[in-house]
Amino acid sequence: MLNLKVETREVKAIQLFLSLALIVDFIGAVLTSIVPSPHYQEGLVLSILACSLTTLSLYVKRKTKIISILMSSLISTLLIYLSFTMLYSSLVVLTSLLSTLFKLDALGSLRLFKKPIPLPMNEKLINYLKEKPQALSIIQFMILLICSAILLSCNNYFLSERFAECAYFFLVVGVLTALITTIRQKNIMREHDDV
């Protein structure tokens, strides 16, 4: 039997807002992948890029965090424009707008909310995600690939193909994140050995 111990943990407001933005970015990427438009791939690439930058902002220090949040917000704003001009999808507009608002809230929380917020969380899961940031993208890849397989078994080839395409974008992001994490850890170990 799986016993997941959930404890209350203090979380900074910025982490909460960025996590919400990441969830909304993921939903936006899925919605972008199923838009019946010949320009859906441009929207999908922008959605995956926004999702990747939001994930990055969860793991980096303050100055880089601000830059990655601003870049991700800019990409979400560009996705809103693309949705109005080429994708014609109100759901993609809504998710991009909501994601941008969460990211702006995250930036605002750097100054406003100094006191952490208590939330129920699993400590093992938090530690795992800190050690392996690529897990977020790989989990998203697996969810989308499972959905693609289910859609394929229901003879919905169009949506199955779109979900699979979106899934493979997340796989690429996960592999690149793993590569960067490995290189970073090797550099830290070299510095530690030199001391």
Secondary structure by P-SEA (a helix, b strand, c coil): cbbbbbbbbbbcaaaaaaaaaaaaaaaaaaaaaaccccaaaaaaaaaaaaaaaaaaaacccaaaaaaaaaaaaaaaaaaaaaaacccccaaaaaaaaaaaaaaaaaaaacccccbbbbbbbcaaaaaaaaaccaaaaaaaaaaaaaaaaaaaaacaaaaaaaaaaaaaaaaaaaaaaaaaaaaaaaaaaaaaaac
